[in-house]
Amino acid sequence: MAHVPQIKIPATYMRGGTSKGVFFRLQDLPEPCQVPGEARDKLFMRVIGSPDPYAAHIDGMGGATSSTSKCVILSKSSQPDHDVDYLYGQVSIDKPFVDWSGNCGNLSTGAGAFAIHAGLVDPARIPENGTCVVRIWQANIQKTIIAHVPVSNGQVQETGDFELDGVTFPAAEIVLEFLDPSDDGEEGGSMFPTGNLVDELEVPGIGTFKATMISAGIPTVFVNAEDIGYQGTELREDINGDPAQLARFEKIRVAGALRMGLIKTAEEALTRQHTPKVAFISQPKSYKASSGKTIEAGEVDLLVRALSMGKLHHAMMGTCAVAIGTAAAVPGTLVNLAAGGNDREAVRFGHPSGTLRVGAEARQVDGQWTVTKAIMSRSARVLMEGAVRVPGDSF
């Protein structure tokens, strides 16, 4: 019996922020995969190693977590005044689908660096030494991201002394600006889809909780930790090993998705695992981070734990950090109240791996809250480059 041999596809394996993913130039993908559709989804699932009933990704590039089961496509931008188009696919670990409904804020950092590495930025715009401003069109959510990428001797500077909690080693700092992040592209939806800063969210079989539901960076449902029986100091192992707790969070996520108008029926949530996120928050408390480092209550404005793809995230998703910073900037939201209830343009929050600072500029226009910009610092590094191999009949 003849078997189809493997094919090689040029690719780069990168860390961006607290995530990792396989990066491709659009032009390097097999022709059927250069357009959205089943072939592209099948290819990315095979690259990552999904669906995997063992939840280990032994036969692929994925890391069996939401932070490491990702693929990215970059191409010369189709938009005026942008350098590259950036498309992000969140690959499900144990189910056969790729979720294209949102962005990855962490890999947005990698997108800026990869754009230069891959020759997608006009060489005339890259300084010999200094900072290259990469103008990224985030194609999933139709938004602009500006990456300020350090350059040394004409190449992306990857090494440095910038430390990011959740990442083991220091690297060069990349500053990201998310422009006009207060609409996730869902048919022109508003920053607060329900029209309220705080809602009473009824979750069938669970109860009714106060919730702030926001579309900024990524659609996110915020609830108070104490309302659902937590302290806000929990680490991954406190949540992820308990199927009953995870099932409860999924019910909260589905209820939030319905209330935000992201889905019409609860069944649709099965194929939209990437969004919305669910996060629980509390006022500052001292706790020991997953690294063993003690985070003192006085170091942070509030605590946040967030779930991604059905599991508690080991640090914080970049897009969810944008949602946190945005909600903190709007007086009266649960996030703002947990942070002390003051007007603020930046917030430092504690997450399972440490702390993160994010800034946001919020204002009211015709009675509606809007955010013009959210800013945070991350880092990125090429881990391996060359080609991935997949069986030729994978897609």
N, C-alpha and C positions, 0 to 999 in steps of 0.2 A: 504493500500500500504506500503510495507516494504521499509525502507530507510537504506542505508549503514551507519554504525556509524562512528564517527571520529576515527582517529588513532593518536598515539603520536609518535613524532620523536624527539630524543634528539637534542637539539640545544642551542646555546648561542647567545644572542643579544649583540652586541658590538658597541661601537664608536671607529672609527679609524680616526685620524685627524679630518677633518670637515665633515666626512661621518658616517653613521650608516648602519649596515647590519646584516643579520641573518647568523651565522656561523655554519657549519656542519662538522663533521668528515665523510669522505666517507663511512666508515664501518657502520655508523649509519643510512644511507639512506635506504629506502625500496629497495629491490634488483633490481627492474626494473629501479630505478633511480641512480644506482651506475655506469651506463654507460651513455655516452652522447646520447641524443635523445629526442623524444617527451615526454616520461614519466617524465624525469627530468625537462624539461621546464614547463610542466603543473603543476608539484609539486611546483616549485619555484614561478610561477605566483599565485597559490592559497595561498601559504605562505604569499606573499607580499600583495595580495588582488587585483590582476590585471587580466584582463583589467577592469578598473573602469570608466564608463562613467561619474561618478560624480567627478572624479579626486580628491578623498578624502582618499581612502584606509581605510575606516571605518571598513571593514570586512577583515583586514589583518594586517601584521606587518609593512607594508610600511608606509612612511610618505608623499606620494604624491609629492615628489620632486626627482630630479635625484640623490641627495645626500643621500637619505634614502630609495631607492627602489633597494636594492642590496642583493645578496646572495653569499656566499663564501663556497667552499668545500676545506678541507685540508686532506691530507693523508701522510703517510710515503713516503719519496721521492723514485721515481723510477730512479733518476739520481745519478751518483757517486758524492761524496763529497757535497751532499745536505741533509738537514734534512727533509724538507717537500716539497710536491707539493701543489701549491696554485692555485686554479681555481676560476675565478670570473665571475658572471653573472649579467649584468645590466638589470633589469626587466623594460620593458616599462610600463608606467602608464596606458595609455588608449588603448593600442593595444595588441593583444595576441602574444607577442614574448619576448624572452630573447636574448639579444645581447651578444655574446661571443667574439667579435672582438678585445677587448682591455683589459687593466689592470685598476685597480683602485689604484692609488698611495696612497690615504689616507687609504684605507683598507689593503694595504700592511703592514702598521704599526700594524693593528689589527691581521694580519696573523702571524706576528712574536710573538706577545704576546699569541695568541690563541694556537699556536703550543706547547708552554710550558704548558699552562693551560690544554690542551687536552691530555697531555702525549705522544706527537708525537716526542719529542726531547729526545735523549738518556740522561738519568739522569746523566751519568758520565760527560756530557758536561755542566751541569748546576751548577754554583758555589753556595755555600751557601750564599755568599754575593758578589756583584760585577756586572759584565755585562755578559750576555749570548749572544754569537754571533750565531744567528739563520740564517742558510743558506737556502734560499727559492728559489725553482724553480717556476717561474711564468709561468704556463702552457699555458695560453692564448697566450702569445707572445714569449715563449721559451727563457726567460731571467733569469738571476740570480739577486736576491735582497738579500742584507745582512742587517739584522736588529740587532741593538745593544740594547738589551732589559735589563733594570736594574732589578736586582734580590735582594730580601731581605729575609733572613731566608728561602732560598730555593724556594721562590715563586716570581712570577712576581710582581714587585713593581709598583703599579698603581697610588698612590698618590704622589704629589710632588709640586714644585713651578714653573714648566715650563708653561709659558703662550703662547697660540696659538691663534692668532686673528681669530675669527669665532667660537671659542669654549668658552663657558661661564666661566668655572671653570679651575683652574690650575691642572696639573697632572704631572706624571713623564715623563721625556724626553726620547724618543726613536729616535736614529739616524738611518736613512736609507741610504744605498748606493745602487744605481742602476748601475750595472756593464754593460758596453758596451750597453748603452741605445739607440745608434744612428741607430738602425735598428729595426723596429717594428715586424719583423718576416714575413713580407709579401713577401714570395718567394725571400728572400735575397735582398730586396730593399735597396737602399742607403739612407743615412741620408737626402739628398735633392733629392727627387724622380724625380723632373724635370731637375736636373742637374744644377740648378741656385740658387743663394742665394736670388735673388729677381726676381719675374716674373710679367708680366702684366696679371692679371687674368680677363678674360672676363666673366661677369655674365649676361646671357641673361635677358633682360628686366630691368636690374639694372644699368649696366655700366661696365667700366673697371678700375680695381684698382691695385696698386702695392701690391704684396703679397709675404711673405716668407712662403713657404710650407715645413715643416720639419717632419721627422719621428724620434722622439727621446722621449722616455717615452710613448708618444701616438701621432699618426699623428695629426698635428695641422696646421691650416691656420691662419697666422697672417696678419692683415691689419692695416693701420694707422687709428686711430680714426677720425681724421679730414677729411680723404678722404671719409668717409661714414656719415659725418655729426654729429659726436659726439665729446665730450671733453676728454673722457677717465676717467672722474670722476663719471660716472653714477652708480647708485645703482639699485638693482633688480626692484624696483617699477617703475623706469624710463623706463624700457624696457619690462618687462614681462606682463604688462597690455595692451600692444598694439599689437594686432594680426598682423597688417600690418608690424611692425618692425620685429617681429619674423619670419614672412614669408620671409622677405628680407634676414635675416640672414640664413635661411634655403636654399635659392637660392645660397648664397655665399658658404655655406657648400657643396652643391651638385656640384657646379662648381669646387671647390677645390678637392673634392673626385675624380671627373672625371680626372682632370688634374694630380693628384697624382697617378692615376692608381689603386685606391682602389676599384672602381666600373667600369663596362663597360657601363652601361646605367643609366640614371637619376632615373629610376624606382627602381633600386637596393637600392638606398639610403633609401627607406622606411623601409627596414629591416636591415639597418645598421645605426641606429641613434646614437650609442655610439661614432663612429669615422667617419670622423675626427672631432676634435674640431675646433671652430672658436673663435679667440681672437682678440680684437682690443686694440691698444696700443697708448700711447702718452708720450711725455716728462713729467718730473715731474711737478705737480701742487698741490697746497694745496686743500684739500677737507675734508668734514665731512663723516666719515665712518658710516656704518649702526648702530653701537653702540652709535653714537653721539660723538665719539672721533675725534678730528681734526688731520688729517695726514698732516704734513707740507711738502712742496715740497722738502726741504732740507733733509728729512728723507729717501727718496727713490731715486733710479736711474731711474725709469720709472713707468708708470701706466699701468696695464693690467686688462681687463675685458674679461671673457671667457664664452661661452655658452656650456651647457651640456644638452643633450636630449631635445633640443629645447628651453631652458630657460636660462637666465643669471644666472650664479652660484652665490651663496651668498658669497663665499670666493674665493677659487681657488682649482681646482682638483690637486691632487698630481702629477699625470702623466703629466698634462699640465704645472705644475711648473718645471718639468724636461725639458720639451720642451722649456720653457722660459729661464731657465738657460743655456741650450745647445745653443740655438740661440744667446743668449747674448754673449757667449764665442767665436762666430765666427764673425770676423770683416766683416762688409758689409751687414749683415742681417738687416731687419727693426727693429728687437728687439735690436740688438747691436747699431744701429744708434740712436734709441730713448733713449738708456741708455748713450749716449755721444760718441759712436763710438770708444772707447778705447779697448785695449786688457784687458780682465778681466777673473778671475777665479771664481767670485761670483757676484751675483746681488741681490739687495733688491728691490722688486717691491710693489707698492700699489695695493690692490684689494678692493672690496666693503666692506670687514669686517676689513681691516687694512693693515698690511704689512707681507711679508714673504721673507726670505733669502734662496737662493738656490745656490749651487756651482756646477761647471762643469769643467772638464779637457778636452779641445779640442785641436786637433792637425791635421795637414795634413799628409796623408800617400799616396804617389804616386799621389799627386794632388787632393786627395779626403779628405774631412773633416770627422773626426771621433771623437767620444767622448768616453773615456775609463770609465768615472765614473761621476755620478751626486749624490750630497749629500744634504740632508735636514733633519731637525728635526721635528718630530710630536709627538703625544702622543696617547694612547689608553686606553680604560677602559671597563671592562665587566659591562653591564647595567643590564642584567638578564640572568640566566641560568636555564636550566631544559628541557622543551620539548615544541615544537609547536604542535598544533593540526590542522589537516585538514580532511575534509570528505574523507572516504576511497576510494571513487570512483573518486577522483579529478584527478588521473593520470592513 
